[in-house]
Structure formats: C-alpha cells, structure tokens
Amino acid sequence: MIREYLFPSGCAICGRMLLDTEEAWYGLCRDCTPGLAIDRETRCSLCGRPLISEQDRCLPCRERAAVNPEGSAYHFDRVIALFPYTGDYRKLLGAYKFGTYRAIGNFFREKLIEGLSLFPAHLLTNPVWTPAPPRPGKIKKTGWDQIEYLARLLDSPCRGARNTHPVYRCLKRLPSKSQKELNRENRKTNLLGRIRCTKKVPPEVILFDDVFTTGSTMDACAAALKTGGAEKVYGLCLFYD
C-alpha cells in the first residue's frame, strides 16, 4: 500500500504502466508529461490568470478593485496560477489529492519552482515559501494534507529542480467551513478573520496553494501575513478555476 502511494504502477492520466524509475517518481508516463507544460501566455498582473484582452488586469480583478473603497482588489501583491482546472489537469489534481498518487507531488514541486520564473525578475529578491494552512483536524483525520506534503518536498533535497528558498510555516486556520462546499459568494466571506499568523513573518513571502477560485483563501492568508510583518506577499497556485 505504501509503495502504491509513493510509486504508483500506472500513469495518473492515461493509466499506462510506468516503465522506469523516472516515470514512477512523477507518477506520469513520458507520453503524458509533455502535455502538462506551463502556459507562458500573458497573464493578469494581479490574479495570474491568462488574459483574453489587452488590458493589464482581467475583468474580475478590475471589478473587484472598483467596488473596494480602498481601491485594492486583494491583500496579496500578485498571484501566478499555473494550469487551468480542466481536463487532464483536473484529473491530475484529483489523483494527487484523493487517489493513491503521492508521487505527483514530485511533479507539482518542480512546477512550483518553475513557476517562480513567471514573476518579473525584479519582484523576487529573498523570499520564503509559506504553505496555505489546512483546516483544523484535517491531517489528524486523513493522515495528510496535500499542501503540507508539497512543503515537505520543497524543504527536502529532492531530485529534479533545485529549491533555493526556505519553507516558513507560520499560518494557522481557525475552524471554518470547507471552501469547496461553498458557492463563490460565500467563499469570499468564509475565511474572513479565520487565518492567523503564529509568529513574525519575513519581509517577502511566496504563499502557495493548490487551486485559485475566488482568491479568498489567498487573500485571507495574505492579510494575516501582512499583519505578521510581511511587506510583500506573492502567491503561486497550481491551478485556476
């Protein structure tokens, strides 16, 4: 059972048998991996979703900023979301979170590190990685949390892309409803005041999570990080919905 969690026998996308140690390391076959490349098209300068217009920000971010009395859409300074939460990408995350494919964490770890290159070079100077915190009791109940597992991989000398930034765990989530069980409007308020910073935060943070939907989780985390001393909070999400 442990072997299947860490080194699955079939590709998470197509199910084909994994033929060597490299394929088993990522939980993906060589035929499927090239189709999971990060799209480097022009993105919204705030939420990181691909743009479909010539403006600097997407319509949802412009609308959110317009109704905010302070003129700022979010507490974070910028987010990059790597993949659309559709098709094979959705299947990939499902296999990682709910199936027996912990090995996909190795693939996600490398994509997070690669995703840093999508930020303008002048923005990132000496950041730390900070994982979005799990719901209270989740790790005790299920035995793991998909984001904390990525934090451990980033914190370890794994094969593949080299991580040069330390992992800094400093966020705690207070009891609240699960975001995935709520509609978009309720997600915006569910985590207000429910994320706390447990210690002083370095000036520059890369906050990471799995899916960017309304941005509410990233926003609540960023607000707590800035209260804790962060000057700049950049977000990196694996998927956008």
N, C-alpha and C positions, 0 to 999 in steps of 0.2 A: 504494500500500500504506500509506504513512504517513497519507494522508488518511483511509483507512478506519479506521485505529486511533484517530485523534483525532476524526474526524467521520463516524461510520457513516451509511450511507444508509437503513438500516431500524431500526425500534424494537427494542430488545433484548428486549422482552416479546412483542409481537404480530407483529413483522416488517413492519408497515406503513411505507411510505416516510415519511421525516421531511421535513416540508414547508417549514420555515423555519429560520433560524439558531438560534433558541432551542431548538427540538426537537433539532437537531443537536448543540448544546452539551451537552445532557444525555444524548443517545443514547436518548431516550424520547419517545414521542408524547404529545400532550396528553390523549388518552383514557386512557392507562395511568398517567400520573403521579399523578393524584388517588388512585388505589387503593394507592399506596405511601406513605401517610401514617404517621407515628409514632403508635403507640397510647399514649395517656397514662393508661392504667388504673393502678391501684395495683400497685406492684412490690415485690419482696423488697428489704429495706433493705441487703442485702449484695451479692447477685449480680445484682440488677436485672431478673430475670425477672418477668413478670406473676404475681401471687399468685392462688391459687384458694381461699385460706382467709382467715380474718380475722386471722391472726397476722402479726406484723411480718416474719418471715422464712419462706422456703419450707422444705419438709421436707428437701431435700438439704443446705441450709446448716445447719439445726438438727442434723441427724445428724452432719455433719462436725465441727461445734463440740463435740458431745457426746463424740466419741472422741479429740479433740485434748487432750493433757494440759495445754496452756496455755489451753484454753478459747476459742481463736480459730480460726475456720474458715480464714481466709486471711491473707496479709500485706497485701493491699490493704485500704483502708478502706471502699470502696464501688465497685460497678460498675453501670453502666447499659448494658443491651443493647437495641438499638432495635427490631429486626424478628425475627420467627420465621424460622428457616432452613427454610422450606417453600414449596411452590407457586411463585408468581411471584417471591418474594423469593430463593429458591434459584436460580432461573433467572437472576435479575439478577446475583447474585454470580458465577455461572458464566460469564456473558457478559463480565463485567469481568476476571476472573482468567485465563480460558482462551480467550476469543474475541477478536474484533477490536473491542472496545468500551471503549477507554480513556476515551472521553467520559463514561462512567458515573461516573468518578472525580469529575467536577464535581458530579454529583448527590450522591454519598457525602460529599464535602467539606461541602456545605451541611447535610446531615443530621447530621454530627458536630457542627457548630456549633450547630444547632438542639437537638441532644441535651443540650447543657450546661444548657438550661433545665429539664431533668428533675431535676437535682440541687437539693436545698434551697438557697435563696439564700444562707444563711449559711455554707455549706461552702466555696464557691469565692471566694477573695479575689484572689490574684495568681498563678494557675497557669501552668505552661508545658505545651505539648504534647510528649509523648515517644512516638515510634513503637515498637511491638514490633519487635525486630530480626529480620532474615531469617536463614535457615540459611546457614552459610558456603558461599560459592561460588555461591549462588543467582543473584545479579544478574549475575555473570560468565557463568553458564551460560545463563540465559534472557533476559538483557538488561534485566530489570526486576524489581521487587518491588512487589506491589500496595499494601503499606502505606507503603513509602518514597515511592511515587508520590503517595499522599494527603498525606504530609508535605510534599512539594514544593508541592502545590497549596495547602495551608494556609499555607505560607511565602511564597506569591506573592499579589500584589494581583489576584486573580481577580474576575470579575463575580459578582454574586449576594451572598449573605450575607457580611458583613464579619467577618474573624477578628481578634480583638483580643489574642490570646495568642501569644507566640513559640513556635517549634518548637525543641526542645532534644534533639539526638541524643546519647545517652550510653550506650547499651546495646549489648553485643556478645554474640552467641550462639556458644558453642563447638560443635564437631562433636557431633551427636546425631542420632538417628533422626527422621524426619518424623513429627510428631504425627498427621497424618491417616492414617498407615499403621498406627497402633496402636489397640488397644481402649481403653475408658475406664479400666480399671485400670492398664494400662501407661503411659497418658498422664500419670498422676499422679506417676510417678517418673522419666520420661524426661528431664525438664529440670532435675531437682534439681542445683543447683550448676553448671549449664551456661550460665547467663546471668550476665554480668559487667558491672559499671559501669566505664566508661573514664575518667570524670572526676567531680569533685564535682557534686552534684545540688542544684538549688534546693529550698527547703522544701516546695513544693506542686506536684504533678505530675498531669497528666491523661494516663494511659497509654492508647494506643488500638491496636486490633487489629480483625480482620475478624469472626471467629466465636468466641463463648464456648461451649465444650462442657463440659469438666470444670472449667474455671477454672485449669488447671495452668500454662498459658503466662503468663497474667496474674499468677498467684501467684509464679512464679519471677522474673518481671520486677520485680514489686513488692518482693520480698525483696532483689534486687540494688539497686534504687533506694533503699531504706531503709538499706542498708549504705553506700550512697554519700552519704547525708546528707539524703535526703528525710524530712520529718516526716509528710506526708500523701500517699498515693497513691490517686487515684481513677481508675477505669477506664471507658472508653467503647468498647463493641464495636458493630459494625454489626448483628450477628446473634446469636441464641442458639439452640443446638441441644438 
